[in-house]
Amino acid sequence: MNKIIEVDGIVTRFGTRTIHDGVNLHINKNEIYAILGESGSGKSVLMKELIMLLEPTAGEVSILGKKLNHISFKDAQSIRSDWGVLFQFGALFSSMTISENIAVQLKEYTNISKKMIDRLVLSKLALVGLDSHVGNLYPSQISGGMVKRAGLARALAMEPKLLFLDEPTSGLDPIGARNFDALILELRDLLGITVVMITHDLESIFGMVDRMAILADKRVVAEGSLAEVLQSTHPFVEEFFKNDYTKDRFRDKVI
């Protein structure tokens, strides 16, 4: 498989506090990859480093064949158009309609006409299962599940090769969460994108993730498929997956 993301020896420090101390992982093209770990393990910090919101203290990140260390402004702008990001709570602009939110990147990064932008916005709404009339509403006028889908539509606006999801099922009821998982799987297969997600949702982990990395002790203590990760004897991995119900419920996934 082609490696689309490579993280090599990442060290992250905030003052005297060390968050990461030699994080290594790789993500293959077209897979759904999860970053797991206990609170404070640096999952969100790592994702921010992947999307260039933070710069690591040391180490190297390569995405789509480009090294992010000391990347030029022009190359940074170019690579940003190759990924979409869905933040945990949608991060929609409250003063804009849903359609206006989806159109933001199209207006910023392209020179296409307003008529074409409107058509693309409608297609993205349909892609994530939202009716066209939702585009005229404001974030405060729709449900949490619809906000997630609207945020996803915005993340897909530029037809990215990579999709980053921060706790995508957080705040959703069980049915809504599983429907969202199914949507992500469908989009991955339909669009051929690579998905990187932070999650604590065991149903998502067992039901849709191809490979994963477990962060603990400031590094990756296990990486691979579910079956490979379950071979780890690291205390956090054993604690996270120790529930007998969990093992019975998903036994067929690890055989």
N, C-alpha and C positions, 0 to 999 in steps of 0.2 A: 504493500500500500504506500501511496505517496504521503509523506509527512507534510502537513499544511501549517502546523505550529510546532516549534521546538523551543523548549525552555531549558537553558543550560547554566547550572550553578548560580541561580538567582539568590542574591543576598539583599535583604531589605532591612534597613535600620531607621528608626525615628529617634534621634538623639542617642541615648544609651540603650534604648530598647531594640532588641533584635526580633523581627517578625519572621523572616525567612533566613535560613542559614544553609544554602546549597540546595535549592529546589530544582529538580530535574524532572521533565516529563515531555512527552510528545503526543500530538493529536493527528490522526490520519484523516485524509480526505473522505468526506461523506459520512463520517461516523457521528454518533451522538455521544459526547464525552462529558462526564460529570466530575466536578471538583467537590469533594466532600471533606468534612473535618469539623471538629468541635468549635464552639464559639471562641473567637480570638485566635484561631489557627492561621489566619491570614488569607482566607479564601477570597474575600472581596478585594483585599489589597492586591492579590495576584491578578484578579480579573482586571482591575484598574490599570495594572502594569501592561496587561495584554492589549488593552484598548488605548494605551498612551495617555491615560489620565494621571498616571504616576510613573516616575522613572526609578527603577531599582538602583540600589546602592552599588551593586556589582553583579556580574553575570550577563547573560545575553539572551534576548528573545528574538526569534525569527518567525515571521508570519508571511505566508505566501511568497517565500523565497527572499524576503527583505529583512535585514537586520534592523531592529528598532533603535539600537544604540546609536546616537548621533545621526539619526535619519534627517534628511533635508526637509525643509518645510514643504516643498513641492511633492516629494515622495510621500510624506506623511498625509497630505491632503488626498493624494491618489489612493493610498491604501485604506484610508478611512471610508472611502466610497465603496470599498469591497466588503465591508462588514456592516451589520445592523446590530443594535443593542436594545434589549428589552430590560429596563430596570425593574426592581422588585415591585414598586407600586405604580408602574406605568410611566411616571414622570412626564405626563402630558401637560401642555401649557393650558392652565385653567381658563385663560382669557380667550382661547382660540376654540373654534369648533373642532370636531373630530377630523373633518376633511382638511381644515387648515393645518392641524397638527401633522397629518400624513404628508401634506404638501411641502412642509418646511425644507427638507433636504433636497427635494426636486427643484425648488426655487433657488436654493443656495448653491447647488453643485451642477446644475444643468442650465441650458439656454432654451429649453423647449417652451412651446407656447402655452398660455393659460388653458386653452381648449384641450391640449394633450395632457396637461397636468390633471385637469378635472377627470379625464377618461382614466388615467392611471390610478387616481385616488379611488374611483369607483371599482376598478378591478382589484385593488388591494383590499378594499372592504369586503368584496365578494370572496376573495381568497381566504380570508380568516373567518368567514361565516357570518358577517354582519350585513344587514339590509342597507340599501343605499340611503334611506332616510336618516340612519344613525349619523351620517356625515354632517348633518345640519345641527346636531345636538352638541352640547358642551360636556366636558368630562363629569361635571357635577350632576348631570341629568341621566347618566347611565349607571348600570350596576358594576360592581367590582370585576366580575367576569368579562363584561363587555369592555371595560377599561383595559384589561390585559390584552384582549383581542385587538383593540384599537392601537395599543402600544406595539403589538406585534405587526400590525399593518404598516405602521410608521417605520419599524425596523426593516421591513421588506421593501420599502419604497424604491430603493436604488437597486433592487434585484441583486443582493449581496451574495458573495460566495461563502461567507461566514456569518453565523448568527450567535450572538452572546445573550444568554438568558440568566438573570439573577433571581433565584427563587421564583420560578415562573408559576408555580401552583400555590404559593403562599397566599393565604386569605381567601382561597376558593373552597367551596364545599366539596365533599368527595366526588360527587357526580361531575361538577364543573372541572375539578382537577383532572379526572380521567379523560374527560372530553378534550381538555387542553393538551394532554399528553398525546391523544390520538391525532389532534391537529398538527402537532409538531412532527410526529412520525410521517404523516401524510405529506407535509410540506417538504420534509427532508427527501422523501422518495420522489416527489413531483418535481422539485426544483434542483435536486442534486447538491444541496448545501451541506455544510459542516456545522454542527451545533455544539456549542460549549456552554454548559450550564452549571450553576451553583444550586444545589438542592439538598434538603434534608428529607424529602418525601420518599419513603421506602418503596411505595407503589411505583413511583416514577423510576427509581433506581432499578428495580427488578423488571419493570414492564417495558422500558424503552431505551435504556442506556446500553451502548455497545461496550464502552470501556470507561474506566474511572481512575481518578487519583485520590488517595487519602492523605490529607495533610495532618501531621501531628509532630510534636517535637521539632517544629520549625523546618520540616522537610517533608518530602513524599515518602511515606512508610510503606505504601503498597500501590501498585498501578497495574492495570490490565482489565480483563473481563471479570465479571462477577465471580466465576469459578476460580480465577487466578487470585483475586483479592481475598477470597474466603480461605485461601491457604495460609494467609499471613497469621502469625502468632503475636503480632503487636497488640498490646493491651487495648488500645483505642479501637482497633478493627474488631477485636473479639467482643468488646462492649457494645459497639454499634450494631453488630449483627447477631448478638447472642440470643435474642428472643426465640424460644422454641417454636412459637406460633409462626414467626417470620420464616424460619427454616422449613417448617412443614408446608406453609402456604406457597412457597416458591421453590420447593424441591426440584421440580421439573426444569427450572431455569438454570440450575447449577450442575445437573448431571452431564 
